[in-house]
Amino acid sequence: HDLGPQPGACRTPISLPVPLDRADSAMQRTLVELGAGVALGGVALLVVSPASFSLSGLASLSVALLVVGPVLWKGLSQTITFLASMSSSKKHGKIDGYNNQYDNGKSVDDRNADYANLVDSYYDLATEFYEWGWGTSFHFADRWEGETFQQSIMRHEYYLAGRLGVQKGATVLDCGCGIGGPARNIARFTGAKIKAITLNQFQVDRGNAISVREGLRDQVELIQGDFMKLPFEDNSFDAVYAIESTCHAPDRNG
């Protein structure tokens, strides 16, 4: 899915007020990360600063480490979580099944006929790598001067919500949702309720766990299913979107 150049979008992300309980939870996580980062920076400072270091040099290094420390801690904690998950993962057996889709003379038609297993196997293997290296929104976005990576991702999603005309209280469907990063951002931004569907049960479990952690479980629900065979009644949604997911569809005319 390609949103194009987005000429009408604002140049910086817009943040809507969030309920106090969500704000308090986010603040607590930020303070924990800040405290751990400051401690990590302090330890690094003690390790790298020689006894002969000048006072001004020591002060500059202290400021640099205290600023960078929280970022280092966040990256370190995410990496530890990722490696722990990979070491205990039971999905390694899916590798051969995925590779077999491209071996033994199988054609594109063969893979299209078995698309559900192909996509499910791929995301069993790739999801944790995506989240660790890219974040919870599994898509690209153009990045404007002065933007952070995360701001560009959120602007992309806000623009999509704006073009759809999503209003507070609307019911929206996300087709091919990954672990629900766009669904949660759009839910926060608009106040809509979002059903998000993915073939992969691991993504459902992970996405719903994140929604609980971020206080959005009442607005965002991930469901295991096939967007080629939607398990919903007709006219159930006010809007539907797909972000870089229809490439997995065997038939793009439906």
C-alpha positions as CSV (number, residue, x, y, z in Angstrom):
1,H,0.0,0.0,0.0
2,D,1.5,3.3,-1.1
3,L,0.0,6.6,0.2
4,G,2.0,8.8,-2.2
5,P,3.5,12.2,-1.6
6,Q,0.9,13.3,0.9
7,P,0.8,17.0,-0.1
8,G,-2.0,17.9,2.3
9,A,-0.5,16.4,5.4
10,C,0.8,18.5,8.3
11,R,4.6,18.5,8.6
12,T,4.7,17.3,12.2
13,P,2.6,14.6,13.9
14,I,-0.4,15.7,15.9
15,S,-0.9,14.4,19.4
16,L,-4.4,14.2,20.9
17,P,-4.9,14.3,24.6
18,V,-4.9,10.8,26.2
19,P,-6.8,9.6,29.3
20,L,-4.9,10.3,32.6
21,D,-4.5,6.6,33.4
22,R,-2.7,6.0,30.0
23,A,-0.6,9.1,30.5
24,D,0.4,8.0,34.0
25,S,1.4,4.6,32.7
26,A,3.4,6.1,29.9
27,M,5.1,8.5,32.3
28,Q,6.0,5.6,34.7
29,R,7.6,3.7,31.8
30,T,9.5,6.8,30.7
31,L,10.8,7.5,34.2
32,V,11.9,3.9,34.6
33,E,13.8,4.1,31.3
34,L,15.3,7.5,32.3
35,G,16.4,6.2,35.6
36,A,17.9,3.1,34.2
37,G,19.6,5.1,31.4
38,V,21.1,7.6,33.9
39,A,22.5,4.7,36.0
40,L,23.9,3.0,32.9
41,G,25.5,6.3,31.8
42,G,26.9,6.8,35.2
43,V,28.5,3.3,35.2
44,A,29.9,4.0,31.8
45,L,31.3,7.3,33.0
46,L,33.2,5.6,35.8
47,V,34.6,3.0,33.5
48,V,35.8,5.3,30.7
49,S,36.9,8.4,32.7
50,P,40.7,8.3,33.5
51,A,42.0,9.9,36.7
52,S,43.8,12.6,34.7
53,F,40.6,13.7,32.9
54,S,40.1,17.5,33.0
55,L,37.1,18.9,34.9
56,S,35.6,20.5,31.8
57,G,36.1,17.3,29.8
58,L,34.6,15.2,32.6
59,A,31.6,17.5,32.7
60,S,31.1,17.3,29.0
61,L,31.4,13.5,29.0
62,S,28.9,13.3,31.9
63,V,26.3,15.3,30.1
64,A,26.8,13.3,26.9
65,L,26.4,10.0,28.8
66,L,23.4,11.1,30.8
67,V,21.7,12.1,27.6
68,V,22.6,9.0,25.6
69,G,22.1,6.6,28.6
70,P,18.3,6.3,28.4
71,V,18.6,5.6,24.6
72,L,21.2,3.0,25.3
73,W,19.2,1.4,28.0
74,K,16.0,1.2,25.8
75,G,18.0,-0.4,23.0
76,L,19.7,-2.8,25.4
77,S,16.5,-3.8,27.1
78,Q,14.7,-4.4,23.7
79,T,17.7,-6.5,22.5
80,I,17.7,-8.6,25.7
81,T,14.0,-9.2,25.4
82,F,14.4,-10.1,21.7
83,L,17.2,-12.6,22.3
84,A,15.4,-14.2,25.2
85,S,12.3,-14.7,23.1
86,M,14.3,-16.1,20.2
87,S,16.2,-18.5,22.5
88,S,13.0,-20.0,23.8
89,S,11.1,-19.8,20.5
90,K,9.3,-22.9,19.3
91,K,9.0,-21.6,15.8
92,H,12.4,-22.6,14.4
93,G,10.8,-25.7,12.9
94,K,8.9,-23.4,10.5
95,I,12.0,-22.6,8.6
96,D,12.1,-25.8,6.5
97,G,8.4,-25.5,5.8
98,Y,8.8,-21.9,4.5
99,N,11.9,-22.9,2.4
100,N,10.0,-25.8,0.9
101,Q,7.6,-23.3,-0.6
102,Y,10.4,-22.2,-2.9
103,D,12.0,-25.6,-3.5
104,N,11.0,-28.8,-5.2
105,G,9.9,-27.1,-8.4
106,K,7.0,-25.3,-6.8
107,S,5.5,-22.5,-9.0
108,V,3.9,-19.2,-8.2
109,D,0.5,-20.8,-8.7
110,D,1.5,-23.5,-6.2
111,R,2.4,-20.8,-3.6
112,N,-0.7,-18.8,-4.3
113,A,-2.8,-21.9,-3.7
114,D,-1.1,-22.4,-0.3
115,Y,-0.8,-18.7,0.5
116,A,-2.2,-19.0,4.0
117,N,0.5,-21.4,5.1
118,L,3.2,-19.4,3.3
119,V,2.3,-16.1,5.0
120,D,1.8,-17.7,8.4
121,S,5.2,-19.4,8.3
122,Y,6.9,-16.2,7.1
123,Y,5.5,-14.1,10.0
124,D,6.1,-16.8,12.6
125,L,9.8,-16.4,11.6
126,A,10.0,-12.6,10.9
127,T,7.7,-10.9,13.4
128,E,10.2,-10.6,16.3
129,F,12.9,-9.4,14.0
130,Y,10.6,-6.7,12.6
131,E,9.6,-5.5,16.0
132,W,13.1,-5.5,17.3
133,G,14.6,-3.7,14.3
134,W,11.7,-1.5,13.1
135,G,9.1,-1.1,15.8
136,T,5.5,-2.2,16.0
137,S,4.3,-0.6,12.7
138,F,5.5,-2.9,9.9
139,H,5.5,-0.4,7.0
140,F,7.6,2.3,5.3
141,A,7.0,6.0,5.3
142,D,8.7,9.0,3.6
143,R,10.8,10.9,6.2
144,W,10.8,14.7,6.1
145,E,13.6,17.0,7.2
146,G,13.6,17.4,11.0
147,E,11.4,14.3,11.6
148,T,12.4,11.3,13.7
149,F,11.8,7.8,12.2
150,Q,8.9,7.3,14.6
151,Q,7.3,10.6,13.7
152,S,7.4,9.8,10.0
153,I,5.6,6.4,10.7
154,M,2.9,8.1,12.8
155,R,2.4,10.9,10.3
156,H,1.9,8.3,7.6
157,E,-0.8,6.6,9.7
158,Y,-2.5,9.8,10.7
159,Y,-2.7,10.9,7.1
160,L,-4.3,7.6,6.2
161,A,-6.9,8.1,9.0
162,G,-7.6,11.6,7.8
163,R,-8.1,10.5,4.2
164,L,-10.5,7.8,5.4
165,G,-12.4,10.4,7.5
166,V,-12.2,8.3,10.6
167,Q,-14.2,9.9,13.4
168,K,-14.4,9.2,17.2
169,G,-16.5,6.1,17.9
170,A,-16.3,4.8,14.3
171,T,-15.6,1.1,13.8
172,V,-12.6,0.4,11.5
173,L,-11.1,-2.7,10.0
174,D,-7.3,-3.1,9.6
175,C,-6.6,-5.8,7.0
176,G,-3.3,-7.5,7.6
177,C,-2.4,-5.8,10.8
178,G,0.9,-7.3,11.9
179,I,1.1,-6.7,15.7
180,G,-1.2,-3.8,15.5
181,G,1.1,-0.7,15.7
182,P,-1.0,1.3,13.1
183,A,-4.3,0.2,14.7
184,R,-3.2,1.5,18.1
185,N,-1.8,4.8,16.7
186,I,-5.0,5.4,14.7
187,A,-7.2,4.5,17.7
188,R,-5.3,7.0,19.9
189,F,-5.4,9.7,17.2
190,T,-9.1,9.4,16.3
191,G,-10.9,7.7,19.2
192,A,-12.2,5.0,16.8
193,K,-12.5,1.3,17.7
194,I,-10.5,-0.9,15.5
195,K,-10.7,-4.6,14.6
196,A,-7.4,-5.8,13.2
197,I,-7.0,-9.1,11.4
198,T,-3.9,-11.2,10.6
199,L,-3.4,-14.8,9.6
200,N,-0.7,-15.3,12.2
201,Q,-1.7,-16.3,15.8
202,F,1.6,-15.2,17.2
203,Q,1.0,-11.7,16.0
204,V,-2.5,-11.7,17.5
205,D,-1.2,-12.7,20.9
206,R,1.7,-10.2,20.8
207,G,-0.5,-7.4,19.5
208,N,-3.2,-7.9,22.1
209,A,-0.6,-8.0,24.9
210,I,0.8,-4.7,23.7
211,S,-2.7,-3.2,23.6
212,V,-3.3,-4.3,27.2
213,R,0.0,-2.8,28.2
214,E,-0.8,0.5,26.5
215,G,-4.3,0.7,27.9
216,L,-6.0,0.3,24.5
217,R,-7.5,-3.1,24.7
218,D,-11.0,-1.6,24.8
219,Q,-10.4,0.1,21.5
220,V,-8.1,-2.3,19.6
221,E,-8.7,-6.0,19.1
222,L,-6.5,-8.3,17.0
223,I,-8.2,-11.3,15.5
224,Q,-6.7,-14.4,13.8
225,G,-8.3,-14.8,10.3
226,D,-7.9,-14.4,6.6
227,F,-8.7,-11.1,5.0
228,M,-9.6,-13.0,1.8
229,K,-12.4,-14.7,3.8
230,L,-13.4,-12.1,6.4
231,P,-15.3,-13.5,9.4
232,F,-17.6,-10.4,9.7
233,E,-21.1,-9.6,8.6
234,D,-21.4,-7.3,5.6
235,N,-21.5,-3.5,6.4
236,S,-19.8,-4.1,9.8
237,F,-17.3,-1.2,9.4
238,D,-17.3,2.5,8.8
239,A,-13.9,2.3,7.1
240,V,-11.3,-0.3,6.0
241,Y,-7.6,0.1,5.4
242,A,-4.6,-2.1,4.5
243,I,-1.0,-1.0,4.8
244,E,1.5,-3.0,2.7
245,S,-0.4,-6.2,3.3
246,T,-2.3,-6.9,0.1
247,C,0.9,-7.9,-1.5
248,H,0.3,-11.3,0.2
249,A,-3.1,-11.7,-1.4
250,P,-3.4,-14.5,-4.0
251,D,-6.1,-12.5,-5.8
252,R,-5.9,-8.7,-5.8
253,N,-9.1,-8.2,-7.7
254,G,-11.5,-8.9,-4.8
